[in-house]
Amino acid sequence: MELNREHFRAIIFHNFRRGLSRQECFDELNSLYSDKAPSYSTVKNWYNEFNRGRCSIQDESRAGRPKSVVVPEKINAVRELIKQDRHVTYREIEASLDISMTSINKILHEHLSVKKICSRWIPHNLTNAQKKARVDWCKEMLEKYIQGTSKAVYNIYTGDESWIYAYEPETKQQSTVWVFQDEAKPTKVVRGRSTSKQMIACFFGINGHVATVALEQRRTVNSEWYTTICLPEVIGEIRKKQKNRRIILHHDNASSHTSTQTKAFLTERKIELMERQALYLISGKSLALNMDTLHENVSNRICEESARLWGLDSFMGNKTTKKTVISRL
């Protein structure tokens, strides 16, 4: 018969009632059971308990957390917290349900199979027809310019006017949300609105940013401004080193871009226009340039140019400084 802890405790209690000392009890157990016998400290502790009047040899109930809190009730509670707030953090779950970080991690990843991912930024919510039109147009351009290997792509420049807003953008980390396995990945329209804003026109080519032209306060974008201020500055920057450089301009069908005055100006300067088929389908809003979809380096370059134009000494490329740039407008 295999003796367990309670059996040894009964023997220690019997020796205690016989009047044996702690050492005598230990020596007797050691001689009978050798290495299976309890240690002297165990014998001593139980003698102390019996001296205090304890008669039970059973383990006493203990207060505190159970060995495992990963039970259906806790799992459902975590699920509800996530459904209520997709941005909920480990610490918030811990404070709300009083469970450890290890248990939270096990519930989230092993039982709920959720993961925290960033929302994918998109410039506009498009219909299936609009998406198909853009794919078709891109295929045409790839074929025309030989999958981008044609040297003509170095002559293509695109640009548009866009409002720059003063707002504190949500960081990528702040936009992360919990997503269950069977749910679609979240998206968000990139631009938030604000009261402080400035209109600028920005142009870039295959090698990056070319020029940024700010619209003066209380002026509107019209053919006069586009052909006498904006385009001359852009063309001058492109042809700075090569006066007769070929330019293929890609811009949207705004009235200032398609007016007779603008067409005459482009013809006089020998500027070719790129086809715009199926490109502008969102209530007249252009996809020629969406400021928020530019690569970060290009975006920072735009703001650097804007800072120079608006008299700021330096630009560090962070969101706080960007807000400062706009607040000076």
C-alpha positions in Angstrom: 0.0 0.0 0.0 1.3 3.4 -1.0 1.3 5.9 1.9 0.2 9.4 1.2 0.6 12.7 3.1 -2.5 12.1 5.2 -1.3 8.7 6.3 2.0 10.2 7.5 0.2 13.0 9.3 -1.9 10.4 11.1 1.2 8.6 12.3 2.8 11.9 13.4 -0.5 12.7 15.4 -0.3 9.2 16.9 3.3 9.7 18.1 2.4 13.1 19.4 -0.4 11.6 21.5 2.1 8.9 22.7 4.3 11.6 24.1 7.2 11.1 21.7 9.5 14.1 21.0 9.8 15.6 17.5 13.2 13.9 17.1 12.0 10.6 18.3 9.0 10.7 15.9 11.3 11.6 13.0 13.8 8.8 13.8 11.0 6.2 14.0 9.5 7.3 10.7 12.9 7.4 9.1 13.8 3.9 10.3 10.5 2.4 9.0 10.0 4.3 5.7 13.6 5.6 5.0 13.5 8.0 2.0 9.7 8.0 1.8 9.4 9.4 5.3 8.5 13.1 5.7 11.3 15.5 6.6 12.1 16.7 10.1 10.7 20.2 9.3 7.4 18.6 8.3 7.3 16.6 11.6 8.2 19.8 13.5 5.5 21.9 11.8 2.7 19.3 12.5 3.8 19.0 16.2 3.4 22.8 16.4 -0.1 22.6 14.8 -1.1 19.9 17.3 0.3 21.9 20.2 -2.0 24.8 19.1 -5.0 22.5 19.4 -5.5 21.3 15.8 -7.1 17.9 15.5 -7.7 17.7 11.7 -5.0 16.3 9.4 -6.9 17.5 6.2 -5.6 20.5 4.2 -7.4 23.7 5.2 -9.3 25.7 2.5 -7.3 28.7 1.2 -8.6 32.0 0.0 -7.4 33.5 -3.4 -7.6 32.8 -7.1 -8.3 29.2 -8.3 -5.5 27.4 -10.0 -7.1 28.2 -13.4 -9.4 31.1 -14.3 -9.7 30.0 -17.9 -13.3 28.9 -17.5 -16.3 29.4 -19.8 -17.5 32.4 -17.7 -14.3 34.2 -18.1 -13.9 33.4 -21.7 -17.4 34.8 -22.4 -16.7 37.9 -20.3 -13.5 38.6 -22.4 -15.5 38.1 -25.6 -18.1 40.6 -24.5 -15.4 43.2 -23.5 -13.9 42.9 -27.0 -17.3 43.3 -28.7 -18.0 46.4 -26.6 -14.6 48.0 -27.3 -12.3 46.6 -30.1 -9.4 48.8 -28.7 -9.6 47.2 -25.2 -6.1 46.5 -23.8 -4.7 43.7 -21.7 -4.5 46.0 -18.7 -8.1 47.0 -19.0 -9.2 43.3 -19.2 -7.1 42.5 -16.2 -8.6 45.4 -14.2 -12.1 44.5 -15.2 -12.1 40.7 -14.7 -9.2 40.4 -12.1 -7.4 37.7 -14.1 -3.7 37.5 -14.9 -2.0 38.5 -18.1 -1.1 34.9 -18.8 -4.7 33.8 -18.5 -5.8 36.7 -20.7 -3.3 35.7 -23.4 -4.5 32.1 -23.3 -8.2 33.1 -23.6 -7.5 35.6 -26.4 -5.3 33.4 -28.6 -6.2 29.8 -27.7 -9.9 30.0 -27.0 -11.2 33.1 -28.9 -8.6 33.0 -31.7 -8.5 36.7 -32.0 -5.6 38.9 -33.1 -5.0 42.6 -32.9 -4.4 44.2 -36.3 -4.2 47.7 -37.7 -7.0 49.1 -39.9 -6.0 49.3 -43.5 -6.2 52.9 -44.7 -8.1 53.5 -47.9 -8.7 56.9 -49.7 -12.3 56.2 -50.6 -15.0 53.6 -50.3 -15.5 52.4 -53.8 -18.2 50.3 -55.5 -17.4 47.1 -57.4 -17.9 49.0 -60.7 -15.5 51.8 -59.7 -12.9 49.2 -58.6 -13.2 47.4 -61.9 -12.9 50.6 -63.9 -9.6 51.4 -62.1 -8.3 47.9 -62.7 -9.1 48.1 -66.4 -7.4 51.5 -66.7 -4.3 50.2 -64.9 -4.1 47.3 -67.3 -4.3 49.6 -70.2 -1.5 51.8 -68.8 0.7 48.7 -68.1 0.3 47.6 -71.6 0.9 51.0 -73.1 4.1 51.6 -71.0 5.3 48.0 -71.3 4.8 47.1 -67.6 6.6 50.2 -66.5 9.8 49.5 -68.4 9.2 52.1 -71.1 11.4 55.2 -70.7 8.3 57.3 -71.2 7.3 56.7 -67.6 10.1 59.1 -66.6 8.2 61.9 -68.4 4.9 61.4 -66.6 4.0 63.9 -63.8 0.9 63.9 -61.8 -0.6 66.5 -59.5 -3.7 67.9 -57.9 -4.9 70.4 -55.4 -5.7 69.2 -52.0 -6.6 70.6 -48.6 -4.2 70.0 -45.8 -6.0 69.9 -42.5 -4.7 70.6 -39.0 -5.6 67.6 -36.9 -3.9 65.1 -34.7 -3.9 61.9 -36.7 -4.5 58.6 -35.0 -1.3 56.6 -35.0 -1.1 53.1 -36.4 -0.8 51.6 -33.0 -3.8 53.5 -31.7 -5.9 52.2 -34.6 -5.4 48.5 -33.8 -8.5 46.6 -33.0 -9.3 43.0 -32.0 -10.6 40.8 -34.8 -12.1 37.4 -34.6 -11.1 34.6 -37.1 -14.4 34.8 -39.1 -14.4 38.7 -39.4 -13.1 40.8 -42.3 -10.1 43.0 -41.7 -11.1 46.6 -40.7 -10.5 49.6 -42.9 -10.8 53.4 -42.3 -11.0 56.4 -44.5 -7.7 58.2 -44.1 -8.6 61.8 -43.7 -10.2 63.4 -40.7 -11.6 66.9 -40.9 -10.7 70.0 -39.0 -11.4 73.8 -39.0 -7.9 74.9 -39.9 -6.9 74.1 -43.5 -4.8 75.2 -46.4 -5.1 74.5 -50.1 -1.9 73.4 -51.9 -1.1 71.9 -55.3 1.5 69.1 -55.3 3.2 67.4 -58.2 5.4 64.4 -58.3 6.9 62.0 -60.9 8.5 58.5 -60.8 11.5 59.8 -58.9 9.4 61.5 -56.2 8.3 65.0 -55.3 8.7 67.7 -57.8 7.0 70.9 -56.6 4.4 72.2 -54.1 2.5 75.4 -54.7 0.4 77.0 -52.0 -2.7 78.8 -52.8 -2.8 82.3 -51.4 -5.4 83.0 -48.7 -8.9 83.9 -49.9 -8.2 82.9 -53.5 -9.9 80.2 -55.4 -8.4 77.6 -57.7 -9.2 78.8 -61.2 -7.7 78.8 -64.7 -5.9 82.1 -64.1 -4.1 80.8 -61.0 -3.4 77.4 -62.5 -1.8 78.8 -65.7 0.0 81.8 -64.4 1.3 80.7 -61.0 1.0 76.9 -60.5 1.9 75.2 -63.7 4.7 77.7 -64.6 6.4 76.9 -61.3 6.0 73.2 -61.8 7.2 73.2 -65.4 10.1 75.4 -64.5 11.2 72.9 -61.8 10.9 69.9 -64.2 12.8 71.7 -67.0 15.4 73.3 -64.8 18.2 71.1 -66.2 16.7 70.3 -69.6 14.6 73.0 -71.2 13.0 70.9 -73.9 12.2 67.9 -71.6 9.1 66.0 -72.6 6.3 66.3 -70.1 3.2 64.0 -70.0 0.8 65.7 -67.5 -1.7 63.7 -65.6 -4.4 65.7 -63.7 -8.1 65.4 -63.1 -11.0 66.9 -65.0 -11.6 69.9 -62.7 -12.8 73.0 -64.5 -9.5 74.8 -63.9 -7.7 71.8 -65.6 -10.0 71.5 -68.6 -10.7 75.1 -69.4 -9.8 76.7 -72.8 -7.2 78.8 -71.1 -5.5 75.8 -69.6 -5.6 73.8 -72.8 -4.1 76.7 -74.7 -1.3 77.1 -72.1 -0.4 73.4 -72.3 -0.4 73.4 -76.1 1.9 76.5 -76.1 4.3 74.9 -73.6 4.2 71.6 -75.5 2.8 69.6 -72.6 1.1 66.3 -73.4 -2.0 65.1 -71.5 -2.3 61.6 -70.2 -5.7 59.8 -70.8 -8.1 60.1 -67.9 -10.5 57.3 -68.8 -12.3 55.7 -65.9 -10.1 57.4 -63.4 -12.4 60.0 -61.8 -15.6 58.4 -60.7 -16.1 59.8 -57.2 -18.3 62.9 -57.4 -15.6 64.8 -59.3 -12.9 64.1 -56.7 -9.6 63.1 -58.2 -7.4 60.1 -57.6 -4.6 61.8 -59.4 -3.2 62.7 -56.0 -4.6 61.8 -52.6 -2.2 63.4 -50.0 -2.8 60.7 -47.4 -1.8 57.8 -49.7 1.6 59.2 -50.5 4.6 57.4 -49.1 5.7 58.8 -45.8 8.9 60.3 -47.3 7.0 62.0 -50.0 4.5 63.4 -47.5 7.3 64.7 -45.3 8.9 66.3 -48.3 5.6 68.1 -49.1 5.4 69.4 -45.6 9.0 70.5 -45.7 8.3 72.5 -48.8 5.2 73.9 -47.3 7.1 74.9 -44.2 9.6 76.7 -46.4 6.9 78.4 -48.3 5.1 79.5 -45.1 8.2 80.8 -43.3 8.9 78.1 -40.8 12.5 77.5 -39.9 12.5 73.7 -39.8 10.3 70.7 -40.1 10.9 67.5 -38.1 8.4 65.2 -39.9 6.3 64.4 -36.9 2.6 64.9 -36.4 3.0 67.7 -33.8 5.2 69.7 -36.2 2.7 69.0 -39.0 0.0 70.5 -36.9 2.2 73.5 -36.2 2.8 74.0 -39.9 -0.9 74.1 -40.5 -1.6 76.3 -37.5 0.7 79.0 -38.9 -1.5 79.3 -42.0 
